Amino acid sequence: MIRRLLLAGLVVLSACSGGMPTGRLQGVVIENPTPKPSFVLSDTDGNVFDFAERTAGKMTLLYFGYTFCPDICPVHMAQISEVFREFPALARNAVVVFVTVDPDRDTNDVLGPYVASFGPQFVALTGTLEELEVAQKAAGVPVAVISGEGPTYAVDHSSVVLAYGPDDLHHSTYPFGTRQSVWANDLRILGSIGSG
């Protein structure tokens, strides 16, 4: 339901995202692109997922969040999903890796349907708190911190999406509030990096 509402709201925003990409990235550009981080977690089927190995040669978007997040996480995921819907050829060599920072509530039964609702390019990973801390540090994002008490606690976490081209280098980062037109422009550019 949340995804449907977000996608409906993005229809208006996506009207200005058509046309050709500008030829330059509009996100936060990494001046000297760095290699993908190396970490190992588990997917929602319980299989080992080596991040660098399993995403090699693909445009990869990496995000650390949680399914109970009320705003940032579903907005990011819905925006990316909408670009893949508009440009299906782009989605064929892309993967979005959603790493939970709330493994206690984000069980595999919760994570699986959550990412599946955004599209087949989305995969979810989990692990112990220690493993997730290692992954966040490897990716260079702040380690998430639980805020509040009781079953409705929040998790303060990084709000950026890290983007890697098919050349397996980190080229840009996207904070919360990134416009749909920027996503449409940049994902098309990122998808072509290293393809020539």
N, C-alpha and C positions, 0 to 999 in steps of 0.2 A: 504493500500500500504506500509506504514512504517513497519507494522508488518510483511508483507511478506518478505521485504528486510532484516529485522533483523533476522527473522527465517532462511532465506537462509544463512545468514552469520554465524549463530550459528551451522549449520550442521557440518562445519569443526571443530568447538570447541567441539561439543558434541561427536565427534569420540573418544576423550580421556576420556569420562565420563562413559563409560560402566563398567561392572564388578560389584563386590560387594562393598558396602560402607566400609570404613576403620574401622568402629567401634567407631570413635571419630569425633566430630564436628570440622570442619575446619574454620568455620566463627569466628566472635568475640564472644567467649563463655562468658556467664554470670556466674560468679563463684558461686553466690548464687541466683538461679532462683527466679524471683518475679512473683506474680500473674498478670494476664491480667488486664489492666486498665479498669475502669468503665466509660463509657460515652455513651450518646444517641444522635444519629443523624437521618437523613432521608435517605431512599434508593431512587433509581431513579423512583420508582412508588409513592413516597410521603408517604410511610409507615414509622412508627417509627422503628428504628433499634437500639436495646440495644446491644452494641458490646459484652460485656462479656457474656450476656445471649444467644445471637443468635449464638455465635461461641463456646459455651461450648462443651468440649469433642472432638473438632476437631483440627487437625494441622492448625494453623492460621498464615497467614503472613499479617502484617499490614504495610501499606505504605501511607505516606502523600505526594501527588504530584498534578500535574495538567495536563490536556490534551494538553495544548499548549506548554508543556515542550519539547524542541527540542532534548534532548538526554537521560538524566538520567532515566526519568520515563518510556519511551517506551522500553529501553534496559532491565531494571529490569523486567518489566512485560513479555517481550518476552522470557527472559531466564527461568523464572518460568513456563511459558506456555509450553515451550519446554520440560522441565522435566516431566510435567504432561502428555504430549503427549507420551513420551517414556515409562512412567510407569503409565498406566491408573489405576491400582489398588490403587496406592498411592493417586490419585486424588479423590477417592471416599469419603474419610473422610478428605478433605482439603477445606479450603476457603481462598481466597486472598481478603483482604479488602483494596480497594483503596479509600482513603479519599481525596477529593479535597481541595486544599488550595486557590482556585481561583473560588469561587462560582458565581461571576458575569459573567464570560465567560463560566464556566462549568455548564451549565443548564442541567436539566435531559435529554433533547433531545440530548445533546452532550455526557454526561457521559455514558448513557446507551449503545449506540453502541460502544463506546470506549472500555469499559471493556468486552463487549460481544465478541469483536474481539479476545480476548485472551483465552476465554474458559468459560464453565459454572461454574467453580469454582470461578470466579471473580465477586465481587460485588462492587458497587460504592456508597459512602455516601457523603452527603453534609449537609449544615446547614448555619446558619448565621455566620458572622465572629466571633462573640462572642462565639458561640457554637463550632466552629472549633478551636478556641484558647484554650478552655477548654479541648477539646479532645487531642490536641497536648501536652498540659501540663500534662495531665493524663498519656499519653504514654511516657513522659520524653524526648520528642524531642524539638528542638528549634522552636519557633513560626515563621511561614513564614512571610516574609516581601516583599511588592511590591517594585520592582526596575524599575525605568524609568517611562515615561509618555506616554499617548496616547494609542491607541488600541493594540499596540504590546508590552506593558509592560511585563517585566519578573517577576517571583516570586522566591525570594531566599527562599529555603525550605530545610528541612532535606533530605539527600540523602540515608538514610539507610532503610532497610527493617527489621522490628522486627519480630522474629519468636517465636511462642508459640507451645508447644507440645500438644497432646491430654489431657495431665494432666493439661492444662490451665496455665502453667508457662512459663515465658519468658526465653528461654534457650540460644538464640544467636541472633546476629545482623549481617547484611550484608551490607557493604558500596558499593557505586558505584565502579565498577571495579572488583567485585567478579567474579571469573572464572566459566564457565559453569560446569566444573568438580566438583567444590566445591558445587554448587547448587545441582547437581545430588547426590553427596555423602550425603550432610547434610539433604536434604528433606526426603530421605529414612530413615535416622536415626531418625529425628524428628517425622516422621509419626508413628514410632514404640514405642515411649516413652509412657509409661503408658499402653501399650497394653497387657503386661504380667501380 
